Amino acid sequence: MPAVFRPQSRQSEAPARDRSSTRKHRRSRRLVLLTRAAAAGAACLLLLAAVFAWALRDVPWDEIAEGSLKPVVVLETADGKPLVSQGPFQGSYAERKDFPPHLVDAVLAREDRRFYEHSGIDLRGIARAIYRNIGAGEVVQGGSTITQQLIKILYLERDRTWKRKIQEAVIAFWLEKKLGKDEILTRYLNNIYLGAGATGVPAAARIYFDKDVQELDVAESAMLAAIIRAPSQLNPLTNPEGARQQTELVLDAMVRNDLLTPEQAKSARADFGKLQPSSPAVRSGSWFADWIIQDARELAGPYRGTIKIRTTMIPRLQVIAEKVVAEALGREGGKVGASQAALVAMTPEGAVVAMVGGRDYSKSTFNRAVSAMRQPGSTFKLFVYYAALKAGLTPYDPVEDAPIDINGWSPENSGGGYRGLVSMAEAFARSLNAATVALAMEVGIDKVAAAARELGIDANLSETPSLALGSSEVNLLDLTGAYASVRAGKAPIEPWGIESLHAEDQPQAFRVGPSTQASTDVSQYSPDLVGMLRLVVERGTGREADIAAPAAGKTGTSQNNRDAWFVGFTEQLVVGVWVGNDDETPMKDVTGGKLPARIWRNFMTAAMAEGDPLEPGAQVTGPAPACNFRACARAYRSFRPDDCTFQPYSGPRRICER
């Protein structure tokens, strides 16, 4: 049987179909993988976008672009010098051109030598820092740029979280494009903390060297750059050796980066060896600065940038005030059991020129001139005799100084005994308690309280017979202001400490002055009151306050000698003094006519030693600047501070002339 021929095509088609199927399967599989990869990539991108959106949703972009989140309030003394208070201090913003080239070089050599080369994040610097930290086995170097440091200082929380790191990286790139290098560096130098309460290089230049930033030399600039990384530990006022060692490293870095020649560095080291960082003289007056700063910030609220607040404080008088208080307590305080004292000095118009709130601000910042409420004793008698004058009596009218009983209460005179029938003037000068209470009851206790409020006492007054002897508590500032009302012949004289406000790029300053204007004419009673107050000093209980010039005042002592006061005035100044203890422990035979009167006398004598105590250069007695900010803002809802105008009911805007 012949062999049957079987074609091979069907046998070869099977492998072909298998190969084709395999290729299709592979293509399908690749497509699936690509689709999955694309989906995964899209998901990752979406997740990344969501993470960035979450991290960046609360970034204050507009505020970052504009600058600082709040105005920088710079306090000045009455003669225009910086009032460098203890604690936090930030000076005026300086422009890029104000920073000396050697200062910029020192900071860049220390903090970010590739600042003008990177775009906000220095990857090379980060790698270098990682390498050195691994080699050292600990963190010895950071990789943050100046741009990143600025972001941390001004805009972001300090917590080390992924959210903050994402924000920092994105903002750094954005800020570089938005602001440019010079603006970033300017903001950094104005806002970096440099120890001793100083924020910004201008503030540090003032605190450490009492200089403007433009005046810094190479050695001083290198020192400020040296303490940026650890300002609290390297504060040259407390750790001069540590600051010196770090300054050497900055100078070495400047030489390595060709920013200084070896000869210049050697000269700078010699200069630095002579440096004696110290606080400026106008750092005095911290109680004054504490008292005024909140009011200053409120006034500066509508503005941005540097707001200069000219205060009424006169540095020479502030130094004298602090000195006489410290010397008196050091000399007599221990013997008589007096641990604290306070002093307020003001003009008859109420401009506070000096304020001491205690023995030592560095040990206690509590302001006993403003915040301590104490019984004023016989200094309150001023209001009894003012009420009597208003009732039609005169200093020559008689009053009975004899035992008196009011529902079981019988006030006695200091030292005992009674003088019988005396004139009002004598009862006041000798501070006779029984006569004063009798007079107050005749006039009416409610009239005495009203007289006190009329002259400027805002404290709660208990309208009981003991009010005549100062049983209701007041503070020294208000009491001194009330005596200023008598001196000025108008009431109430409200103590004030801000003379004017001047905003950056503002064509004119605003006069500020007191928040309320004196509205009551007391001039018809002032001569009699002043005459009685002069008798106190000339031959009454205040003879220790007698000076070589016409002076008037009143002593006061609370029960059991817990508080002792003297408040009085000359032609130019009204000064109040309080002495006592924070825990109200009784002192040993301290009365207002002793230690407080001597402090008052010593202050007045030193203040007047060089002629007019309000000179040199105090604005408080000079012509008023162009615009009374407070009066205008209070009078017109449409008041616009940038040009001191308001909108009347008809016509164009007008200048406020209040």
SULPE-V48957 format. One record per residue. N is the residue number from 1. D_CENTER is the distance of its C-alpha to the mean C-alpha in Angstrom with 2 decimals. Layout:
((N D_CENTER) (N D_CENTER))
This chain:
((1 124.00) (2 121.99) (3 118.35) (4 115.87) (5 113.23) (6 109.66) (7 107.11) (8 103.98) (9 101.55) (10 100.55) (11 99.97) (12 97.66) (13 95.82) (14 94.22) (15 92.21) (16 91.23) (17 89.96) (18 88.10) (19 86.40) (20 85.48) (21 84.11) (22 82.11) (23 80.57) (24 79.70) (25 78.18) (26 76.13) (27 74.93) (28 74.07) (29 72.27) (30 70.28) (31 69.44) (32 68.27) (33 66.18) (34 64.71) (35 63.99) (36 62.37) (37 60.36) (38 59.28) (39 58.36) (40 56.47) (41 54.69) (42 53.85) (43 52.62) (44 50.47) (45 49.08) (46 48.44) (47 46.80) (48 44.71) (49 43.76) (50 42.87) (51 40.74) (52 38.90) (53 38.55) (54 37.15) (55 34.74) (56 33.54) (57 33.55) (58 29.81) (59 28.61) (60 26.24) (61 28.45) (62 27.28) (63 23.58) (64 24.49) (65 26.57) (66 24.00) (67 21.22) (68 17.73) (69 17.50) (70 14.38) (71 13.00) (72 10.74) (73 8.27) (74 8.57) (75 7.69) (76 11.00) (77 12.76) (78 15.77) (79 18.06) (80 16.30) (81 15.08) (82 11.93) (83 9.26) (84 8.94) (85 6.87) (86 8.59) (87 8.08) (88 7.21) (89 7.32) (90 9.48) (91 11.44) (92 13.78) (93 16.44) (94 19.58) (95 23.04) (96 25.81) (97 27.56) (98 24.64) (99 24.96) (100 27.84) (101 30.87) (102 30.94) (103 27.40) (104 28.50) (105 31.73) (106 30.10) (107 27.89) (108 30.92) (109 33.20) (110 30.95) (111 29.83) (112 32.26) (113 35.11) (114 36.85) (115 33.86) (116 35.86) (117 38.92) (118 37.96) (119 37.05) (120 33.93) (121 35.78) (122 37.50) (123 40.61) (124 41.94) (125 38.76) (126 38.85) (127 42.51) (128 41.87) (129 39.13) (130 41.46) (131 44.29) (132 42.36) (133 40.86) (134 44.40) (135 45.77) (136 43.25) (137 43.57) (138 39.82) (139 36.80) (140 36.25) (141 35.19) (142 33.47) (143 34.60) (144 31.43) (145 31.05) (146 27.95) (147 28.39) (148 28.44) (149 25.41) (150 23.43) (151 24.70) (152 23.66) (153 20.10) (154 19.43) (155 22.11) (156 24.01) (157 23.84) (158 24.20) (159 27.39) (160 30.53) (161 32.73) (162 35.46) (163 33.68) (164 30.64) (165 33.03) (166 34.95) (167 31.86) (168 30.67) (169 34.12) (170 34.65) (171 31.23) (172 31.68) (173 34.97) (174 33.79) (175 30.65) (176 32.86) (177 35.16) (178 32.53) (179 30.17) (180 32.15) (181 31.41) (182 29.46) (183 26.93) (184 26.49) (185 26.03) (186 23.51) (187 21.34) (188 21.80) (189 20.82) (190 17.60) (191 16.60) (192 18.23) (193 16.37) (194 17.45) (195 16.36) (196 14.23) (197 11.10) (198 12.17) (199 12.82) (200 15.56) (201 18.00) (202 16.41) (203 13.29) (204 15.86) (205 18.07) (206 15.56) (207 14.59) (208 18.24) (209 20.24) (210 18.19) (211 19.89) (212 19.63) (213 20.79) (214 24.11) (215 24.93) (216 24.98) (217 28.51) (218 30.45) (219 29.71) (220 25.94) (221 26.09) (222 28.30) (223 26.00) (224 23.02) (225 25.51) (226 26.84) (227 23.78) (228 23.03) (229 25.27) (230 23.92) (231 20.58) (232 20.01) (233 23.63) (234 23.95) (235 20.83) (236 22.63) (237 20.84) (238 22.39) (239 25.29) (240 26.56) (241 30.03) (242 29.05) (243 27.02) (244 30.07) (245 32.50) (246 30.65) (247 30.36) (248 34.14) (249 34.55) (250 32.52) (251 34.68) (252 37.79) (253 36.83) (254 36.31) (255 39.77) (256 41.35) (257 40.04) (258 41.25) (259 37.82) (260 38.49) (261 41.78) (262 42.56) (263 42.56) (264 39.08) (265 37.83) (266 39.60) (267 38.00) (268 34.51) (269 35.28) (270 36.31) (271 33.13) (272 31.03) (273 33.03) (274 31.74) (275 28.04) (276 25.91) (277 22.33) (278 20.01) (279 16.46) (280 16.23) (281 16.70) (282 13.59) (283 11.64) (284 12.50) (285 10.63) (286 8.17) (287 9.30) (288 8.73) (289 5.06) (290 5.10) (291 7.80) (292 6.90) (293 4.11) (294 7.07) (295 9.51) (296 8.27) (297 8.60) (298 11.85) (299 13.12) (300 12.62) (301 14.39) (302 17.87) (303 17.13) (304 17.12) (305 16.44) (306 14.25) (307 12.84) (308 12.36) (309 10.87) (310 12.82) (311 11.70) (312 14.42) (313 13.47) (314 16.50) (315 16.13) (316 19.74) (317 19.48) (318 16.34) (319 18.35) (320 21.37) (321 19.76) (322 18.57) (323 21.99) (324 24.16) (325 22.60) (326 22.96) (327 26.45) (328 27.67) (329 26.81) (330 28.21) (331 31.32) (332 32.08) (333 29.87) (334 32.12) (335 35.28) (336 34.27) (337 32.28) (338 28.88) (339 26.00) (340 22.92) (341 22.05) (342 19.45) (343 19.46) (344 18.25) (345 19.58) (346 19.83) (347 22.37) (348 25.18) (349 23.61) (350 20.51) (351 17.99) (352 15.94) (353 16.37) (354 15.56) (355 14.29) (356 15.35) (357 14.95) (358 17.50) (359 19.66) (360 17.61) (361 13.96) (362 15.19) (363 17.66) (364 15.95) (365 12.34) (366 14.04) (367 13.47) (368 17.12) (369 16.68) (370 15.20) (371 16.24) (372 19.53) (373 22.58) (374 25.50) (375 28.90) (376 28.86) (377 32.53) (378 34.33) (379 31.36) (380 32.00) (381 35.49) (382 34.17) (383 34.32) (384 37.86) (385 39.16) (386 37.42) (387 39.15) (388 42.39) (389 42.20) (390 41.64) (391 44.72) (392 46.80) (393 46.91) (394 46.49) (395 45.31) (396 49.02) (397 50.09) (398 51.22) (399 49.64) (400 51.27) (401 49.65) (402 51.76) (403 51.55) (404 50.36) (405 50.50) (406 48.58) (407 49.61) (408 49.81) (409 46.62) (410 47.47) (411 44.65) (412 45.54) (413 44.53) (414 42.77) (415 45.63) (416 48.14) (417 50.73) (418 50.85) (419 51.57) (420 53.54) (421 53.39) (422 50.57) (423 48.84) (424 45.50) (425 44.05) (426 45.43) (427 44.29) (428 40.73) (429 40.83) (430 42.32) (431 40.11) (432 43.20) (433 42.33) (434 45.70) (435 46.02) (436 42.53) (437 43.24) (438 46.62) (439 45.06) (440 42.49) (441 45.34) (442 47.35) (443 44.60) (444 43.40) (445 40.42) (446 39.35) (447 39.33) (448 37.16) (449 34.55) (450 34.78) (451 34.33) (452 31.11) (453 29.71) (454 30.92) (455 28.99) (456 25.69) (457 25.80) (458 24.63) (459 25.31) (460 28.44) (461 31.35) (462 34.52) (463 37.40) (464 39.61) (465 41.28) (466 38.84) (467 36.03) (468 37.56) (469 36.61) (470 33.00) (471 33.51) (472 30.79) (473 27.27) (474 24.52) (475 21.14) (476 20.85) (477 18.57) (478 21.12) (479 24.04) (480 23.01) (481 22.56) (482 26.09) (483 27.50) (484 25.94) (485 27.96) (486 31.06) (487 30.32) (488 29.66) (489 32.61) (490 30.83) (491 28.92) (492 26.53) (493 24.01) (494 20.68) (495 17.82) (496 15.30) (497 12.50) (498 12.46) (499 15.56) (500 15.89) (501 14.92) (502 16.68) (503 17.14) (504 18.85) (505 22.62) (506 22.25) (507 25.00) (508 23.36) (509 20.21) (510 19.70) (511 19.60) (512 17.34) (513 17.95) (514 18.58) (515 18.96) (516 22.53) (517 25.12) (518 27.32) (519 30.58) (520 32.84) (521 34.84) (522 35.24) (523 36.62) (524 40.08) (525 38.89) (526 36.39) (527 39.11) (528 40.64) (529 37.37) (530 36.28) (531 39.78) (532 39.62) (533 36.20) (534 37.68) (535 40.59) (536 38.27) (537 37.17) (538 40.61) (539 42.82) (540 41.07) (541 38.73) (542 36.04) (543 38.20) (544 35.93) (545 33.40) (546 36.01) (547 35.05) (548 37.04) (549 35.95) (550 36.29) (551 33.88) (552 33.71) (553 32.10) (554 32.76) (555 32.80) (556 32.21) (557 33.08) (558 32.99) (559 35.85) (560 36.76) (561 34.24) (562 31.30) (563 29.03) (564 29.58) (565 28.08) (566 28.62) (567 27.29) (568 28.77) (569 28.66) (570 30.30) (571 30.88) (572 27.47) (573 25.08) (574 24.65) (575 23.44) (576 23.32) (577 23.70) (578 24.05) (579 25.64) (580 26.54) (581 26.12) (582 23.95) (583 27.20) (584 28.81) (585 31.46) (586 33.59) (587 33.36) (588 36.55) (589 37.64) (590 34.21) (591 34.27) (592 32.10) (593 34.60) (594 34.19) (595 31.02) (596 28.52) (597 30.78) (598 31.00) (599 27.24) (600 27.13) (601 30.07) (602 28.72) (603 25.45) (604 27.43) (605 30.02) (606 27.67) (607 25.66) (608 28.97) (609 30.63) (610 30.00) (611 30.94) (612 28.56) (613 25.31) (614 23.37) (615 24.49) (616 23.92) (617 22.59) (618 20.44) (619 20.38) (620 20.37) (621 24.12) (622 25.02) (623 26.36) (624 24.35) (625 23.39) (626 25.34) (627 23.83) (628 22.34) (629 20.28) (630 19.94) (631 23.51) (632 24.99) (633 23.32) (634 24.49) (635 27.94) (636 28.86) (637 28.52) (638 29.61) (639 26.91) (640 25.91) (641 22.71) (642 23.92) (643 26.74) (644 26.05) (645 29.26) (646 30.71) (647 33.99) (648 36.57) (649 39.45) (650 41.65) (651 41.44) (652 38.77) (653 35.02) (654 34.08) (655 31.33) (656 29.28) (657 29.87) (658 28.21))
